């Protein structure tokens, strides 16, 4: 595998600071750059370096960042999931990547997975200069979650407590990954597999401020798909319980220049093992094609 250098980078976004890793392939002069970030409540260290190293080995630079309030990026309350803030961070990361003297910022692509798979669609819909996007098991909206009455009461109580704490700058937390029997943001059978992505020694907690529950229904990246002009690769998992494959396909049909890659696995099956190797290779080849 081609060697690379990884260095820490920092950029301003909104009211705070984002931290990032810049991966540079050894011996490459002004390589193209792929901007990457994780999904719903995850940090950049959760298996994303494995993708970044695959792309860097193929001669591309990677800017892999943490959202504000996540990982090494400062900000409170911690682990605040908010699609509007996430999109601000994406725009700031793209702007930062274009200023880096080590890369060719005119050849820039976006890579997102799960929740950030929706973010890259939104970002590309507003920025015609982006050369390509990869949206892996993307959240595109359109989900109708029917909660049992007891779960609805827990959600209402959590929102009330969070609203009260937010007045003083705090937060009331709920699990990011739950299960059909345990209240949380993700409540499918496969949701707990998310915890397998957390690296050993991480200080990350399975908790997010409850206020995200008020924003999910309104976040509909699929409604912006027709505005995306660059080539797009959409990776779908046929057994996905969190971001169903058919919703991703329906969104992909609105994209003018799209390829769809299908895998017989669940939402988290794309992150490891033989499927990861195949997914990463497809994504690498797609990115090389449009960033060459």
Steps between C-alpha positions, in 0.01 A plus 500: 500500500622847414635694798345821624540779751225601742497835676258691722310792351250748643239727348230735623132420455217718625554563869780250548788289376524170314800270520607285207763263369658576166625187323757563226636226274878485493655636183180648357509864391173688537275192525121529485326501838209311651317663793356247747302495823298243690130446552235562762692506827840355413854630499760497223693220673210253461632294205532799267882498505477161326319662206730802503807278475351314201440829319842637592666183372343581163662844490223714647525730801231478769373759746318303772336716765296489821192717532493769765422349842629158389826316549795738515292797387405724793152619583214436741269328547703202393382277216238746383341355185347774288480474119519877456819522706643195324440663162672818621799284592498332158501836323783621722699181437455535123611863513801403711600218265498742208756721678750222573820558305587128509200393289319595181184649648337524158483119492289439810254222583281423801455170684228441757349201674156457659392844631792667322399317182208740504729792584713451187186506286394827662848652463537400135155638421629845599855477360532427129881502521507166687628234260338187649326362809481162669195443720532171688184348657365857498230654715280676246183563704166337439506281810176454690581382851202361691576484869300310761310726738750443780790603277311813394464598864874449555577718196267778617648491852855507363422799276347691790799438723743590222316825430527595867871419518573677170391831656811479715726369226466136598332196353298195592641194327339195344673198343612542140476125446209326668303193393136405446487444877714796607413861425752690290545682171576181307263223605535230235629153589834581338545834680723358773750392232592868484685453828737256330646792304622676814878453527660370814592779740245746362332739745191521280168442674186343354301816567374806310290800608133413461426811288603316183163322517331825395715539186517160336163508326576836338838390366436368149815488283304314230314822425825661381624209289391648167731796560813282517688535170816302571540121465379307805561149630225374731585193707195312629474212746210273408434392861530853642246560778608857577524661156299266275646419160182590310499854637860541383412361156202734465729791584768375260246499216482879534875545452599583142837315508486205736634151559348270763698223672297238686614268782323218684562627851356720772573864568831435677619218275684744272753596766697180545607169352478391137206731426700799621786404271268485199312819592821696556643377168188608309501837669874544433460420130199730469683789665813446290291506184354843569796659677767393251 
